Amino acid sequence: MILRLENPRLFSDIVSIISELVSEVKIKINKEGLSITAIDPANVAMVLFKLPASSFSQLEVEEEYLGVSLDSFKAILKRCSFGSSLLMKTEDNFLKIEIDDKVKREFTLALIDLDRKDKPIPSLEFSARVEISSTELQEAIEDCSIVADSCSFESEPDKFVIYAKGSLNSARLSYSSDEVRIEAGAKQKSKYSLEYLQKMIKATKITDTTIINFSNDYPLKLDFKTPSLELSFILAPRVETED
């Protein structure tokens, strides 16, 4: 396998974001490109990442699976600077990584043995879809994290609300259909862990708009998409008795 990626800083950022949830991943590389599907150790969250073949300046592969430690992998990728070129190739049970810039950097990363079986992606049908500014979502999650450890998403045809309630304090952010794009019929409401959401919203720097999908007491799906990549997170709901 040989692949080359020009200007790999965004790829480096995404690997760092994914490492917030999982410490090891199986990277699948084939003629369609590179993809990662991983579940966090607590089975609460799932990450889906796709980098299509068109993103690479060189891609020579049939199909390979690379088991990597993200701590080591992201540390190497952080050595990429703007204008760098990243070359990766497999040799025996190692991943050879070359960063070409003013100085050529060469690293050897030992691959780890992970289950080759693809992780199943759950089939989900959502009742609410909200398209919101990534900056607005990031600020809302940060506001809610001040007062509680979970927050609720609530949608109606003309309104979307994110709110959190602690033992004494609360936070509430309301958006009209003029401010966000809402696709929902009946009222939908679900609660999610802010610890996980704070890790996921680090992906807001990838794109100006985030797509939120959810239903009543149902998993949440956050989509961060650009013309050159797709990054999504699925998060299990917190189902508990109302205060």
C-alpha positions as CSV (number, residue, x, y, z in Angstrom):
1,M,0.0,0.0,0.0
2,I,1.2,3.5,-0.9
3,L,-0.8,6.7,-0.4
4,R,0.1,10.3,-0.5
5,L,-1.9,13.2,0.9
6,E,-1.1,16.8,0.2
7,N,-1.7,19.4,3.0
8,P,-2.5,16.8,5.6
9,R,-3.1,19.2,8.5
10,L,-6.9,18.6,8.4
11,F,-6.4,14.9,8.5
12,S,-4.1,15.3,11.5
13,D,-6.8,17.4,13.2
14,I,-9.5,14.7,12.6
15,V,-7.3,11.9,14.0
16,S,-6.7,14.0,17.1
17,I,-10.5,14.5,17.5
18,I,-11.2,10.8,17.0
19,S,-8.5,10.0,19.7
20,E,-10.7,11.8,22.2
21,L,-13.1,8.8,22.0
22,V,-10.9,5.8,21.2
23,S,-7.3,4.9,21.7
24,E,-6.9,2.4,18.9
25,V,-8.6,2.2,15.5
26,K,-8.6,-0.1,12.4
27,I,-8.1,2.1,9.3
28,K,-9.6,0.6,6.2
29,I,-7.9,1.6,2.9
30,N,-9.1,0.5,-0.5
31,K,-9.6,2.0,-4.0
32,E,-12.5,4.1,-2.6
33,G,-10.3,5.8,-0.1
34,L,-9.7,5.7,3.7
35,S,-12.3,5.1,6.3
36,I,-12.5,4.6,10.1
37,T,-15.4,3.1,12.0
38,A,-14.9,2.8,15.8
39,I,-16.8,2.5,19.0
40,D,-15.7,3.9,22.3
41,P,-14.8,1.4,25.1
42,A,-18.1,2.2,27.0
43,N,-20.2,1.4,23.9
44,V,-21.8,4.8,24.2
45,A,-20.4,6.6,21.1
46,M,-19.4,5.7,17.5
47,V,-17.3,7.6,15.1
48,L,-17.5,7.3,11.3
49,F,-14.9,8.9,9.1
50,K,-14.4,8.8,5.3
51,L,-11.7,10.3,3.2
52,P,-12.4,9.5,-0.5
53,A,-9.9,8.5,-3.0
54,S,-10.1,11.9,-4.7
55,S,-8.5,13.4,-1.7
56,F,-5.2,11.6,-2.3
57,S,-2.6,12.6,-4.9
58,Q,-1.4,9.0,-4.9
59,L,-3.3,5.8,-3.9
60,E,-2.0,2.4,-4.7
61,V,-3.9,-0.3,-2.8
62,E,-6.3,-3.2,-3.2
63,E,-7.6,-3.4,0.3
64,E,-5.7,-3.2,3.6
65,Y,-6.6,-2.8,7.3
66,L,-4.2,-1.0,9.5
67,G,-4.5,-1.3,13.3
68,V,-2.9,1.7,14.9
69,S,-2.4,3.3,18.3
70,L,-3.9,6.8,18.0
71,D,-1.6,8.3,20.6
72,S,1.4,7.5,18.5
73,F,-0.2,8.1,15.1
74,K,-1.6,11.6,16.0
75,A,1.8,12.6,17.6
76,I,3.5,11.8,14.2
77,L,0.8,13.6,12.2
78,K,1.2,16.7,14.4
79,R,4.6,17.1,12.9
80,C,2.9,18.0,9.6
81,S,2.9,21.7,8.8
82,F,1.0,23.8,6.3
83,G,2.3,22.8,2.8
84,S,3.6,19.4,4.0
85,S,3.1,16.2,2.0
86,L,2.3,13.0,3.8
87,L,3.3,9.6,2.4
88,M,2.3,6.4,4.1
89,K,3.2,2.8,3.0
90,T,3.1,-0.6,4.7
91,E,6.1,-2.7,5.1
92,D,5.8,-6.1,6.9
93,N,4.0,-5.2,10.1
94,F,4.9,-1.6,10.1
95,L,3.5,1.7,8.7
96,K,6.2,3.8,7.2
97,I,5.3,7.5,7.4
98,E,7.2,10.2,5.5
99,I,6.5,13.9,6.0
100,D,8.0,16.0,3.2
101,D,8.5,19.7,3.8
102,K,11.7,21.7,4.1
103,V,13.0,18.7,6.0
104,K,12.1,15.2,5.2
105,R,10.8,13.4,8.3
106,E,10.6,9.6,8.4
107,F,8.8,7.6,11.1
108,T,8.1,3.9,11.6
109,L,4.9,3.0,13.4
110,A,4.3,-0.6,14.6
111,L,0.9,-1.8,13.5
112,I,-1.3,-3.6,16.1
113,D,-3.4,-6.6,15.6
114,L,-7.1,-5.7,15.6
115,D,-10.3,-7.6,14.6
116,R,-10.5,-7.3,10.8
117,K,-14.3,-7.6,10.8
118,D,-16.0,-4.3,10.0
119,K,-18.0,-2.9,12.8
120,P,-21.7,-2.8,11.9
121,I,-23.2,0.7,11.4
122,P,-26.6,0.9,13.1
123,S,-29.6,1.6,10.9
124,L,-31.2,4.7,12.3
125,E,-34.2,6.7,11.3
126,F,-34.6,10.2,12.7
127,S,-37.7,12.3,13.3
128,A,-35.8,15.6,13.6
129,R,-33.0,17.2,11.5
130,V,-31.5,20.5,12.4
131,E,-28.9,22.4,10.4
132,I,-27.1,24.8,12.7
133,S,-24.0,27.0,12.6
134,S,-21.1,25.0,14.0
135,T,-20.0,28.0,16.1
136,E,-23.5,28.3,17.6
137,L,-23.6,24.6,18.5
138,Q,-20.1,24.8,20.0
139,E,-21.2,27.7,22.2
140,A,-24.4,26.1,23.2
141,I,-22.6,22.9,24.4
142,E,-20.1,25.0,26.3
143,D,-22.9,27.0,27.9
144,C,-24.7,23.9,29.0
145,S,-21.5,22.3,30.4
146,I,-21.3,25.1,32.9
147,V,-24.4,24.0,34.8
148,A,-24.9,20.2,34.2
149,D,-23.4,17.0,32.9
150,S,-26.1,16.4,30.3
151,C,-28.2,18.5,28.0
152,S,-31.4,18.0,26.1
153,F,-32.2,18.7,22.4
154,E,-35.8,19.6,21.7
155,S,-37.3,20.4,18.3
156,E,-40.6,21.6,16.9
157,P,-41.4,22.7,13.4
158,D,-40.5,26.3,14.1
159,K,-38.2,26.0,17.1
160,F,-35.0,24.2,18.3
161,V,-33.9,24.3,21.9
162,I,-30.8,23.1,23.7
163,Y,-31.0,23.2,27.5
164,A,-29.4,21.8,30.6
165,K,-30.5,21.7,34.2
166,G,-28.3,21.1,37.2
167,S,-29.2,20.8,40.9
168,L,-29.5,24.5,41.2
169,N,-28.5,26.1,37.9
170,S,-29.7,25.9,34.3
171,A,-28.9,27.1,30.8
172,R,-31.3,27.4,27.8
173,L,-30.6,28.4,24.2
174,S,-33.5,28.8,21.8
175,Y,-33.3,29.0,18.0
176,S,-36.1,29.9,15.6
177,S,-36.6,28.5,12.1
178,D,-35.1,31.8,10.9
179,E,-31.8,31.0,12.6
180,V,-31.5,27.3,12.0
181,R,-33.0,25.0,9.4
182,I,-35.4,22.6,11.1
183,E,-37.0,19.5,9.6
184,A,-39.4,18.1,12.2
185,G,-43.0,17.3,12.6
186,A,-44.2,16.5,16.1
187,K,-42.2,17.6,19.1
188,Q,-39.0,15.6,19.6
189,K,-36.8,15.5,22.7
190,S,-33.8,13.6,23.9
191,K,-31.0,14.0,26.4
192,Y,-27.2,13.4,25.9
193,S,-24.0,13.3,27.8
194,L,-22.1,16.6,27.7
195,E,-18.8,14.9,28.4
196,Y,-19.1,13.2,25.0
197,L,-20.6,16.2,23.2
198,Q,-17.7,18.4,24.3
199,K,-15.3,15.9,22.6
200,M,-17.4,15.7,19.5
201,I,-17.9,19.4,18.9
202,K,-14.2,19.8,18.5
203,A,-15.1,18.8,14.9
204,T,-17.0,22.1,14.5
205,K,-13.7,23.6,13.2
206,I,-14.0,21.4,10.1
207,T,-17.1,22.9,8.6
208,D,-19.3,26.0,9.1
209,T,-22.4,24.0,9.4
210,T,-23.3,21.0,11.6
211,I,-26.3,18.7,10.9
212,I,-28.0,17.3,14.0
213,N,-30.3,14.2,13.8
214,F,-32.3,12.9,16.7
215,S,-35.7,11.6,17.9
216,N,-37.4,11.0,21.2
217,D,-35.1,9.2,23.6
218,Y,-33.1,8.1,20.6
219,P,-29.4,8.2,19.5
220,L,-28.0,11.4,18.3
221,K,-26.1,11.7,15.0
222,L,-23.8,14.7,14.3
223,D,-22.6,15.2,10.7
224,F,-19.6,17.3,9.8
225,K,-19.3,17.2,6.0
226,T,-17.2,19.0,3.4
227,P,-16.7,18.3,-0.3
228,S,-13.6,16.3,0.6
229,L,-14.5,14.3,3.7
230,E,-17.2,13.1,6.0
231,L,-17.0,12.9,9.8
232,S,-20.0,11.7,11.9
233,F,-20.6,10.8,15.5
234,I,-23.4,8.7,16.9
235,L,-24.2,9.1,20.6
236,A,-26.5,7.0,22.8
237,P,-29.3,8.9,24.6
238,R,-29.5,9.3,28.4
239,V,-32.9,8.0,29.2
240,E,-33.9,8.9,32.8
241,T,-36.7,10.1,34.9
242,E,-37.6,13.8,34.4
243,D,-36.7,16.1,37.2
